[in-house]
Amino acid sequence: MKCAIVVDANILVAELIRARGRELIAHPAWELYMADPAWEEACHELNKRIAAMVQKGVFSQQVGQNLWADALSLAETRVSLISYEEEVRKTKYDY
């Protein structure tokens, strides 16, 4: 049985950085969803956080680039985007 979860940008980014988080995201029991604007924020924050970790010496530039590529690929594969504007239009008159 699958569980549908709408994820926030900050949570997704934090989990994509952690190895255990990437395992959870990849797990087939989860159906992950995110609004379009949150996706854009997540991509920006992922790059920013990884760059900060490289700058602090947490890992090398190469490891950071690999992490970014792997994390983004996983997110693109596992997170389904929801059109925010379309959902607002659908629910605007549902009183």
Residue pairs with C-beta under 8 A, 6 or more apart in sequence:
1 29
2 28
2 29
2 30
2 31
3 29
3 30
3 31
4 31
4 33
5 30
5 31
5 32
5 33
6 32
6 33
6 34
6 35
6 82
7 32
7 33
7 34
7 38
7 79
8 34
8 38
9 34
9 38
9 39
9 41
9 42
9 45
10 45
12 25
12 32
12 34
12 38
12 42
12 75
12 79
13 42
13 45
13 46
13 49
14 21
15 21
15 22
15 24
15 25
16 22
16 25
16 46
16 71
16 72
16 74
16 75
17 46
17 49
17 50
17 53
17 67
17 71
22 70
22 71
22 74
24 30
25 32
25 74
25 75
25 78
25 79
26 74
26 78
30 78
31 80
32 78
32 79
32 80
33 79
33 80
33 81
33 82
34 42
34 79
34 80
34 81
34 82
35 81
35 82
35 83
35 84
35 87
36 81
36 82
36 83
36 84
36 85
37 84
39 79
39 81
42 75
43 72
46 68
46 71
46 72
46 75
47 68
50 64
50 67
50 68
50 71
51 64
53 59
53 64
54 60
54 61
54 63
54 64
59 67
